[in-house]
Amino acid sequence: MGTVVIVDGANVVGSVPDGWWRDRRGAAERLRDGLVPFAEEGIAGHPGPVEVVLVVEGRAKGVGPVPGVRVEEAPGSGDDRVVELVREYAGRPAVVVTADRGLRERVEALGAQVVGPRVVRRG
């Protein structure tokens, strides 16, 4: 019952202007694959192993999980799904990865820690 790291996929993908808009699903898959090491290593003061959950929405739907990273498809708003997940994991330390100020306020009000996309974007 350690830390859960919930990644706002659309926000993190959109944080780097690398052409992600031409292939949103491919960009989400690259992000997912880049998150794998964090499952073992941990993140932002939370040593591993941690549970990593990537939230995808819209054209990024259909991205499958890989060992170490669970993928959650948002039926509507990705932000709303992130908030729901923070609520579902109540009682566990939660770290949300996003630069979205509105989402930051919503999840911090529920007790989650928030870190920016740079924490998980290597390279």
ZASE-821833 format. One record per residue (C-alpha): chain; residue number from 1; y negated, z negated, x. Coordinates in Angstrom, 2 decimals. Layout:
% ZASE-821833
@nulum: A, selo: NUM, v: Y, w: Z, u: X
...
***
This chain:
% ZASE-821833
@nulum: A, selo: 1, v: 0.00, w: 0.00, u: 0.00
@nulum: A, selo: 2, v: -2.42, w: 0.95, u: 2.74
@nulum: A, selo: 3, v: -5.56, w: 3.03, u: 2.66
@nulum: A, selo: 4, v: -5.82, w: 6.16, u: 0.55
@nulum: A, selo: 5, v: -8.09, w: 8.95, u: 1.77
@nulum: A, selo: 6, v: -9.31, w: 11.20, u: -1.05
@nulum: A, selo: 7, v: -10.87, w: 14.47, u: 0.07
@nulum: A, selo: 8, v: -13.34, w: 16.37, u: -2.13
@nulum: A, selo: 9, v: -11.93, w: 19.75, u: -1.15
@nulum: A, selo: 10, v: -14.68, w: 21.99, u: -2.53
@nulum: A, selo: 11, v: -17.42, w: 19.93, u: -0.90
@nulum: A, selo: 12, v: -15.71, w: 19.69, u: 2.48
@nulum: A, selo: 13, v: -14.80, w: 23.39, u: 2.55
@nulum: A, selo: 14, v: -18.37, w: 24.26, u: 1.57
@nulum: A, selo: 15, v: -19.82, w: 22.13, u: 4.38
@nulum: A, selo: 16, v: -19.22, w: 24.88, u: 6.95
@nulum: A, selo: 17, v: -20.53, w: 28.43, u: 6.30
@nulum: A, selo: 18, v: -17.47, w: 30.18, u: 7.72
@nulum: A, selo: 19, v: -16.89, w: 32.73, u: 4.95
@nulum: A, selo: 20, v: -14.87, w: 30.34, u: 2.78
@nulum: A, selo: 21, v: -16.33, w: 31.95, u: -0.36
@nulum: A, selo: 22, v: -14.35, w: 35.14, u: 0.30
@nulum: A, selo: 23, v: -11.02, w: 33.28, u: 0.12
@nulum: A, selo: 24, v: -11.39, w: 29.86, u: -1.50
@nulum: A, selo: 25, v: -7.66, w: 29.23, u: -1.70
@nulum: A, selo: 26, v: -7.16, w: 30.16, u: 1.96
@nulum: A, selo: 27, v: -10.05, w: 27.90, u: 2.94
@nulum: A, selo: 28, v: -8.47, w: 25.03, u: 0.98
@nulum: A, selo: 29, v: -5.14, w: 25.67, u: 2.70
@nulum: A, selo: 30, v: -6.79, w: 25.57, u: 6.14
@nulum: A, selo: 31, v: -8.50, w: 22.29, u: 5.20
@nulum: A, selo: 32, v: -5.18, w: 20.88, u: 3.93
@nulum: A, selo: 33, v: -3.47, w: 21.78, u: 7.18
@nulum: A, selo: 34, v: -6.30, w: 20.23, u: 9.19
@nulum: A, selo: 35, v: -5.90, w: 16.97, u: 7.28
@nulum: A, selo: 36, v: -2.26, w: 16.47, u: 8.34
@nulum: A, selo: 37, v: -3.05, w: 14.55, u: 11.57
@nulum: A, selo: 38, v: -5.14, w: 12.02, u: 9.65
@nulum: A, selo: 39, v: -2.09, w: 10.86, u: 7.70
@nulum: A, selo: 40, v: -0.70, w: 9.38, u: 10.92
@nulum: A, selo: 41, v: -3.92, w: 8.71, u: 12.86
@nulum: A, selo: 42, v: -6.00, w: 7.20, u: 10.08
@nulum: A, selo: 43, v: -9.70, w: 7.66, u: 9.46
@nulum: A, selo: 44, v: -13.06, w: 5.89, u: 9.86
@nulum: A, selo: 45, v: -11.92, w: 2.40, u: 10.76
@nulum: A, selo: 46, v: -8.68, w: 2.67, u: 8.79
@nulum: A, selo: 47, v: -5.78, w: 3.01, u: 11.23
@nulum: A, selo: 48, v: -2.83, w: 5.14, u: 10.20
@nulum: A, selo: 49, v: -0.71, w: 5.75, u: 8.54
@nulum: A, selo: 50, v: -2.85, w: 6.47, u: 5.49
@nulum: A, selo: 51, v: -2.16, w: 8.38, u: 2.29
@nulum: A, selo: 52, v: -4.16, w: 11.62, u: 2.19
@nulum: A, selo: 53, v: -4.97, w: 13.30, u: -1.13
@nulum: A, selo: 54, v: -6.81, w: 16.63, u: -1.26
@nulum: A, selo: 55, v: -8.52, w: 17.42, u: -4.57
@nulum: A, selo: 56, v: -8.85, w: 21.15, u: -5.32
@nulum: A, selo: 57, v: -10.46, w: 22.96, u: -8.23
@nulum: A, selo: 58, v: -11.27, w: 26.43, u: -9.49
@nulum: A, selo: 59, v: -10.15, w: 29.30, u: -7.28
@nulum: A, selo: 60, v: -8.55, w: 26.89, u: -4.83
@nulum: A, selo: 61, v: -5.91, w: 25.87, u: -7.36
@nulum: A, selo: 62, v: -2.35, w: 26.71, u: -6.42
@nulum: A, selo: 63, v: -2.56, w: 25.14, u: -2.97
@nulum: A, selo: 64, v: 0.67, w: 23.28, u: -2.40
@nulum: A, selo: 65, v: 1.24, w: 19.99, u: -0.60
@nulum: A, selo: 66, v: 2.48, w: 19.68, u: 2.97
@nulum: A, selo: 67, v: 4.05, w: 16.69, u: 4.66
@nulum: A, selo: 68, v: 1.29, w: 14.10, u: 4.97
@nulum: A, selo: 69, v: -1.10, w: 15.65, u: 2.43
@nulum: A, selo: 70, v: -0.72, w: 15.50, u: -1.33
@nulum: A, selo: 71, v: -2.72, w: 18.06, u: -3.32
@nulum: A, selo: 72, v: -4.21, w: 17.22, u: -6.71
@nulum: A, selo: 73, v: -5.50, w: 20.04, u: -8.90
@nulum: A, selo: 74, v: -8.50, w: 19.02, u: -10.96
@nulum: A, selo: 75, v: -8.09, w: 20.19, u: -14.55
@nulum: A, selo: 76, v: -11.88, w: 20.32, u: -14.81
@nulum: A, selo: 77, v: -14.44, w: 18.90, u: -12.43
@nulum: A, selo: 78, v: -13.18, w: 18.05, u: -8.96
@nulum: A, selo: 79, v: -15.68, w: 15.19, u: -8.80
@nulum: A, selo: 80, v: -14.28, w: 13.71, u: -12.00
@nulum: A, selo: 81, v: -10.74, w: 13.90, u: -10.58
@nulum: A, selo: 82, v: -11.86, w: 12.14, u: -7.38
@nulum: A, selo: 83, v: -13.36, w: 9.33, u: -9.49
@nulum: A, selo: 84, v: -10.15, w: 9.10, u: -11.54
@nulum: A, selo: 85, v: -8.11, w: 8.80, u: -8.36
@nulum: A, selo: 86, v: -10.32, w: 6.02, u: -7.00
@nulum: A, selo: 87, v: -9.73, w: 4.18, u: -10.28
@nulum: A, selo: 88, v: -5.97, w: 4.83, u: -10.12
@nulum: A, selo: 89, v: -5.86, w: 3.37, u: -6.60
@nulum: A, selo: 90, v: -7.86, w: 0.25, u: -7.55
@nulum: A, selo: 91, v: -6.78, w: -2.67, u: -5.40
@nulum: A, selo: 92, v: -6.18, w: -0.48, u: -2.35
@nulum: A, selo: 93, v: -8.73, w: 0.46, u: 0.27
@nulum: A, selo: 94, v: -10.05, w: 3.93, u: -0.58
@nulum: A, selo: 95, v: -12.06, w: 6.32, u: 1.56
@nulum: A, selo: 96, v: -13.61, w: 9.37, u: -0.11
@nulum: A, selo: 97, v: -14.58, w: 12.33, u: 2.05
@nulum: A, selo: 98, v: -17.62, w: 14.11, u: 0.58
@nulum: A, selo: 99, v: -21.28, w: 14.88, u: 1.17
@nulum: A, selo: 100, v: -22.02, w: 14.98, u: -2.57
@nulum: A, selo: 101, v: -24.61, w: 12.27, u: -3.24
@nulum: A, selo: 102, v: -23.80, w: 11.95, u: -6.93
@nulum: A, selo: 103, v: -20.10, w: 11.57, u: -6.23
@nulum: A, selo: 104, v: -20.87, w: 9.11, u: -3.43
@nulum: A, selo: 105, v: -22.74, w: 6.87, u: -5.87
@nulum: A, selo: 106, v: -19.96, w: 7.06, u: -8.46
@nulum: A, selo: 107, v: -17.13, w: 6.10, u: -6.09
@nulum: A, selo: 108, v: -19.08, w: 3.49, u: -4.15
@nulum: A, selo: 109, v: -19.74, w: 1.76, u: -7.48
@nulum: A, selo: 110, v: -15.94, w: 1.51, u: -7.79
@nulum: A, selo: 111, v: -15.60, w: 0.00, u: -4.30
@nulum: A, selo: 112, v: -14.64, w: 3.07, u: -2.27
@nulum: A, selo: 113, v: -16.00, w: 3.78, u: 1.18
@nulum: A, selo: 114, v: -17.52, w: 7.26, u: 1.67
@nulum: A, selo: 115, v: -17.56, w: 9.34, u: 4.84
@nulum: A, selo: 116, v: -18.98, w: 12.79, u: 5.39
@nulum: A, selo: 117, v: -17.08, w: 16.04, u: 5.94
@nulum: A, selo: 118, v: -17.61, w: 15.96, u: 9.72
@nulum: A, selo: 119, v: -15.11, w: 13.13, u: 9.95
@nulum: A, selo: 120, v: -12.29, w: 15.54, u: 9.01
@nulum: A, selo: 121, v: -13.69, w: 18.86, u: 10.26
@nulum: A, selo: 122, v: -12.53, w: 19.27, u: 13.85
@nulum: A, selo: 123, v: -13.46, w: 21.99, u: 16.23
***
